[in-house]
Amino acid sequence: MADLLYPWLKALHVIAVISWMAGILYMPRLFVYHCDAEIGSKQSETFKIMERRLYKAIMTPAMIVAWIVGLYIAWDRQFFAEPWFHGKLAMVVAMTAIHFFLGHSVKAFAADKNRHGHKFYRIINEVPTLLMIFVVLLVIVKPF
C-alpha cells in the first residue's frame, strides 16, 4: 500500500513546500513596501491584512503539511539513516525558524511596532532562497 501511496504523498509534499516557499519569499517583499507606508494609512492597513492572511491561510498550513508529510515519507523510506537527509533537515529547521520570525514580524507590523527598515527585509528575503537551493541540491544530488 505504501508504494501506491508514495507518489501521491511526494506530490502533496512538493505542493506544500512550493506554497510555503512562495509565502516565505513574498512576505519579506510585503514588509519592504510596508516599511514605506505611513502608520495608520489605508496602505499600511491593507498590508496588515495581506500579511496576516498570507501567514495564517497559506504559509502556516503549507508548512504544517510539508512537515507532516515530509516526516512520514522520511520515516517510510528510511531517510533518517541517510547523511544527505540530516543536512536537508537542518535546512528545513532553519526555514521553519525564518517562518516563525516572519510571523513575529507580522505581529509587530500589526501593532505598528516594527523595528526594522526595508533594507533589513531585503536581506532577509535572500536567506530562504539560499536555504532552498541547498535543500534542492541535497535532495536531488545527494552529495553525501
Secondary structure, 3 states (H helix, E strand, C coil): CHHHHHHHHHHHHHHHHHHHHHHHHHHHHHHHHHHCCCCCCHHHHHHHHHHHHHHHHHHHHHHHHHHHHHHHHHHHCCHHHCHHHHHHHHHHHHHHHHHHHHHHHHHHHHCCCCCCCHHHHHHHCHHHHHHHHHHHHHHHHCCC
